[in-house]
C-alpha cells in the first residue's frame, strides 16, 4: 500500500484548494493549518499553509511554514516562487532575486515573477533593471497593470520625476479603482482556477508477509487434495497513477488506475492480479459541504484465470459539523460478473448496494486523529446461497510522533444475515446462514526519504458462522516500502 497523507488531511487540503482558487484565503488558511495539525507528516499541507499566508499578506507566518516544508524534503518548483515572495516582503532583496531567478529558469514566462524581480531591483535602487522587468511583466500579463504601475510610480519618484510618477499612479487608479484595492491585492487580479501543484501523481510499493489462511478454510474442513497447506508466505507489488485537474474554482476531477499483484509461495491458485480504474468528480458546494462522485471498474484475476469483473458508482456528501471533523455520507452501487463456472445456487453475479457514514476527526491540541463508521449492505446475487443483508461498524485511531512515525489501530465488526436456506446447512437447505465477522488491525509507518516510507502491518480476522464450512480465522503480517512521486 502506498503511504499517503491521512484521509482527514487529504479532505482538508481539498477543501482548502477550493477556497484558495475562489480567493477565500482566510478559509483556505484555516483548512491547510488544520490539515498540517491533523497529519504533521504531510509536508504538502505545510507548504499550502505558507501559500495561503502569502496571499493574506501574513509573510511572517508564510516563511516559517514554507521553510519547514522545504527542510522536510518537500519539492515543488513553486516553492522558490513562494519563498521569493516572502523574502521580498521581508526586505531581503538578494534572497528574493536568487529564489525568483531559479524559478524563472525552471518555469519561464510568468508575469508576476517579472514584477516581483522588478520590485527586488527597485529595493536595491537598480532602477533600469527594475523598469525593464516591470515592462516585461506587463507584456507577459496585462492584468498586472494596476500593481506594476504603482511600482513604476515609486520608481519614477526615486528618479526625481514626480510628474511621471503621478502619471503612473493615475493609470493605476483608473485601471483598478480604488487605489486601496491594488495596494491590498499585490498579487494582481485573480488567476484562472488554480491547478494542483502535481497534476500527475504516481505511487508504488513492495511488501512481503505471511497469511495464515490464504483460502479462508474452516478449521474443521479438510484441505483439498491439490493443496498441501492453507498458510503461505507472499509478495505484494502495487502501483498507482492519477491525474487531477481543476475545472472551475469549486470543481475538480481526477482519473486514476491502481494495480495490485499478490504472489503466494506454493499456492499459485491464489495468486491475485487486480486492475482498478476510476474517475472522480469533487465539488465544493459551500464552506462546510462538498459533493463527490466516483465511477469505477475492476478486473480481477485469480490463479492465472479471470475471476471477476465489477463496475460501480459512488455518490457522496461530506459535511463539516465541527471545525476538527468531517462526516461523509455515501451510497455505493456495484455490479459483479464472476467468471468462475459454478452451480446455480453458488452464483454470486448481481448487484450490491451500500449505505455508509464515516466521521473523521482530530482531537484538538493533541497528535491523535481517527474515524468511526457505520454501514448497511445489501447483496442481490443470482444464486440463493449468497443473497444477504448486513450491518457493519468500524473505527480507527492514529497517533503521529514527532519524528513523523505514525501508529494506527483499527477494529471492525460485520453482521451478515443471509436470506435463504443454505445448501450446506444441515443435510442441505435446513436453515439460513448467519455470519459474525470481527477484524483487528495495526500499522506503523515512518519516513526514510522525502518520497519514501517504510511500513509494517498486521491483521487478524475471525469469521464465526452457524455453518462450519464458513467459519475460519486468518492472520496476516506484512512489511514493505512505499514511494510517491
N, C-alpha and C positions, 0 to 999 in steps of 0.2 A: 504494500500500500504506500502511496506517496504521502510524504509528510507535508501537510498543508497547514495554513492558519486554522484556528478553531472555527467552527460554524458560526459562533456568535460574532467573532471578529470579522469574518467574511461578510456577514449580513450588515454589520455596522459600516464597514467600508463601502459596501454597495450603496447604502442609503446616503453616505457622505458624498460619494461621487455624483449622485443625482443632485444633491443640494449645491455642490460646487459648480456643476455645469449650469445650474439655474441662477447662479450668482448669489445664493443664500449662504454666504461664507460663515456666518455665525453658526448656523445649523450644521454645516459641513465640519467646522472645527470641533463642535461637540461630539459628532459621530466618530471622527477619527481619533479624538482623545479617548473616547470610551473604548474604541477598538484596541488602542495601544494598552489601555489598562487591563482589558479582558484577556489579552494574549501578549505579554511582554516579548515573546519570541518573534512576533510579527513585525519585521522591520519595515514593511511597506506601510503599515498603519502609522508608524512613527514618521516616516517620510511624508505621508499625506497630511499629517498634523502640521508639519512645517510648511507645506504648500498652502494650506488654508490660512495659517497665521500670517504668511507673507501678504496674502490678498486682503487681510484685515488691517494691514499696517502694523501688526504686532511682531516686529522684526526681532525684538529681544527674546520672544518665545519661539520664533521660527528657527533661528540659527541653532540653538542647542538641540532641538529635535532633529534637524537635518544632519548635524554633525554626528549625533549618536547613531543615526541610521547608517551613515557612511562608515563610521568606525566599526559597526557591527557587521559590515560586509555587503550592505545593500548597494546594488549597482544599477544606475539608470542615467542615461545622458542628461535628463532633465535636472539631475541633482546639481550639476555645475551651474545651470541657469538659476535655480532657486538659491543656492549659496552665494552666487554672484549678486543677486538682487539684495539679499540680506547684508552682504558686505558693503554694497552701495549705500544702503540706509544707515549702516554703522559708520560711514565716513572712511572706510578703508578702500580707497580708490584702486591701489595697485592689486590688492587681492581680488577686487571686483573684476578688474581687467583680465587677470590670469584665468579666473573661472569662466568668464564670458567668452574670451578668445578661444579657450579649449572647447566650449560648447559650439561656437561658430564653426570651428574646424570639423566637428562631428556632425553638425546639422545646420548647414549654411542657409541663409535666406530669411530668417525671422526678423520682422521689423522691430520688435521690442528689444531684441539683442543689440541691434544698432543704436537704438535710442538710449539704452542703459549704458552702453560703452561710451556713447557721447557724453552722458552725464558724468561718467568717471573722468574723462579727459577734461571736462569743464571744471570739475573739482580740483584737478591738477593744474588748471589755468593753461591747458594746451588747447587754445581756442580754435585754431584752424582744424586740428584733428576732430575736435568736438563738432564743429559745424559740418564737416564732411560726413560724419556719421549720422547727424540729425537729418541731413538731406537724403542720405541712404535710407534711413528709417521711413521717411515719407514716401520714397519711391517704392519701397517694399510693401508698405501698408498705409494707404492714405487715411485710414480711420484713426491713426495716431496723431493726426494734425493738432488736436487741442493740447495734448501734453507736450508734443515736440515744440509747438510754438511758444509755450510757456518757458521751455528750456532755452529756445532761441532768444526770447526776450531777456532772460538772465544773461545770456552770452553777450548780447549787444550792449547791455548795461555795463558789463565788465569791460567792454572795449571803449566805454565812454561815449556811446552813441544812444542817448536817451530817445531820440525820435524813432530810430529803427526799433528800439526795444518796445516803444509804445505801439508801433505798427504790428509787431508780432503778438503783443498782448491783446490788441483789439481783434485780430484774427482768431485767437484762441477763444475769446469771449463770444464772438459771433458764431463760431463753429459749434460751441458746446455750452451755451448759457445755462445757468450762471457759472461764473468762473470757479466758484467753490466746488462744483461737481468735478471739474477737471483736476482740481487740487486733491480731492479725495480719491478719485479713481486714477491714480498714477499709472496703472497698468493699461489704461486706454479702454475703449469700448469692449463690451463682451465679445468673446470669441464664439465661433460655432460650437456645438456640443463637444465637450472635452472627451477625447478618446482615451481608453485605458493606456497606462504607461507601457504595458506589454500586451498588445492585442493577441499575439500568439504565445501560448504557454505550453510547455512540454514537461512531462514528468516521467520518471522511470524508477523502478525498484526491483531489487532482487532479494530473495529470502529463502531460508531453509528451515525445516522443522520436522515435527513428528505428530502424526494423527493416530490416536489410539483405536479408532473405529472408523476407517475410511468409508466403508459401505453401510454404516449405521445399522449394524446387525444386532438383533436382540441377544441377551445373554443366554437364553435357553434354545436358541436356534443353531443347528449345526452349520458349519461352513459349507458353501457349495464345493463340489468336487474339484473344480478348476482353481480354487483359491486356497492357499495354504495358511494364510494369516490375514486377519482383518485390520491389523495395525501396519503402519508403514511410515518410513521417512519420505519427505517430499521436498521438491524445489519449486519455488514460485517466482515467476517473472511477470511484471506488469508494466504497461506503457500507456501513457495518456497524452492527448493533444487537444487543445481547444483554441478557438479564435473568437474574440469578442469585439463588438462594435457598438458604439453609442449612436442610436438613430436620431433621437431628439434629446432635449435637456432632461427628460424624465423617463425615457425608454431605451433599453439596451437589449441586444440579442447576442447569443453565444451558440456556436456549433462545436460539437466535440466527439471524440472517439476514445474508447478505452479497450485495451486488450489484456486478458488475464490468461496465463498459462500455468497449469499445475502438472507436475510430473512425479509419479509415485514409484518408489522402489518395489520391484516385483509385484506390482499391482497395476499394470498398464491399462486394464479395463476401466480404471477410474481416472485416467489422465484427462484433464479438462482443457478445452480451448473455448474461450468465451469472448465474443466480439460485441461491443455495446456502442451504439451510435445515438446521439441525442441532439436536440435543438431546444434552446431555452429562450423565452422572452420575459423580460422583467420591466415592470412599470411602477414608478414611484407615484402613487396617486395623491397622497398628502404627506405632510411631515411625519405622520405616525403610521400610515397604511401603505402597503405595497402589494402588487398583484404579480403573479408569475404563471407561466405555462410551460410545461415540458412535453415534448413528443419524443418517443424513443423506440428503438428497435434493437433486439438482442438475438444473436445467433450463437447457439451453444453446441459444442461437440463433446462427446464422451467416448473414451477408448478408441479414438480414431474414426468414429461414426457420427453422423448427425444425430443430435439428441432432441433439441427443441428450438423452435423459432417463436419469438414473442414480440408483440408491439404494444405500446401503451401511451396513455395521455395522463397528465397530472397537473390540473389547475390548483393554485394555492393562493391563500391570502395571509399576509403577515401583518400583525398589528403590535405596536409598541404601547402597552398599557402603562408601563413604568419605565423610568429612564434607564435602568440597568437590566432590562429584559426585553425579549421579543417573543411573541407567540405566533406560530404558524398553524393554520388550518388547511388541510389538503384533502383532495379526493383523487384516487388513482383508479384508472380502468386499464386492465391488461388482458390481452387475449393470447392464449398459448396454443401452439400446434406441436405436439410431441411426435417425433419421427420413429419412435420405437414401436414395433409391432407387438400387440398385446391383446388379451381377451377383452371383449367389450366392457365388462364390469370394471376393469382397471384403467379404462381410457381417461386420461387427465386433460384432454383437449377441452377448451372452453374458456369463458371469461371469468375474471376475478375482479372484485371491487373492494376498495379500502377507503375508509374514512379515518383521518388521524388528526391529532392535535399535539404539537410539540412546543413546550415552553422552555426557552433557553435563557439563562440568567447569569449574572455575576454578583457575587457577594461584595457589596460596597466596602472599600477600604481594605480588601484582602486580595490574595492571589488565587482564590478559589472561584471556579465557574462550573456550570453544569447544565443539565437539561433533564426534563421529565416528559414522558409522552404516553398517550393513550390511543389505541386503535381498535377499529371494528372491521372485520374482514368477512367477505362472502365469496365462496368458490362454487361456480355452477359448472361442474365438469360433465362431460357426456357419460362417463362411467359412474354408476351409482355408488361405488366404494369411496369416491373422493369428493362428493358433494358435501360441503361443510360450511359452518359459520363459526367465528371465533372472536374472542376479545384478547387484546394484548396490552401490556404495560411495560414501560422501560424507564431506566434512569441512569445517568452518568454523572460523575464528578471528576473535575480536573484541578490539579494544583501545578502552578508554574513556579519553579525555583529560580533564584537569582541568576544562575548560570544557564538559563533557558532550557533546562531539563524539565520535561512535562510528564507528570504521573497521572494516569487516568484509571478509574474503576467504573465498571458497568454491571447492571443486572437487568434481566428482563423475564417476563412470565407470559405464557401464551396458553389460553384455554380453548381447545379445539373440540367442537361437538359436530359429529357427522350425522347427516340427515337420514340415512337409510341403513337397514340391517346389513352388516358387513359380511362379505363372502368367507372370511376367515374366523368369524365369531362362532364359537361352539363347534357343532358339527356342520356349520355353514348357514349364514344369514339368520343367526339366532338372536342377535341384538345389535344396536348401533355402537359404533366405535366412539370412544372418548379419550382424548389425549390431554395431558397436562405437562407443559414443557417449561423448564427453568434453565436459565443461562447466567453464568457469572464470567466476567472477563476483566483483564487488567492489561495495561500497556504503559511502557515507559519509553521515552524518546528524547534525543538530545542532538545538538549540532556538532558536526565535525568540520564543516567549512560553510561559507555563506549560502551555498545551494545544496549542501549535502548533510543528511541527518542519519543517525542510526536509530533503530527501534527494536524492541523485544515485546512480545505479547503472548498471552495465554488465555485460553477459553475452556470452560467446562460446561457441557450441555447434558441435561438429564431429561429424557422423554419418558414419562410414565403413561401407560396405556392399559385399558382393560382387555386388550388383545395382545398376547405375549409377543407376537411377531413384530409389533411396532414399538416395543419397549426396549430402550437402549441408552447407553451412556457414551459420551465422546469427549475426549480431552485433546486439545491441540496446543502445541507450543511452537513458536517460530521466532526468528530474529533475522534482521537484514539491514539493508541500506536503501535510502530513498533520496532521489535528486530531483530538483525542479530547475527549469531553465526558462 
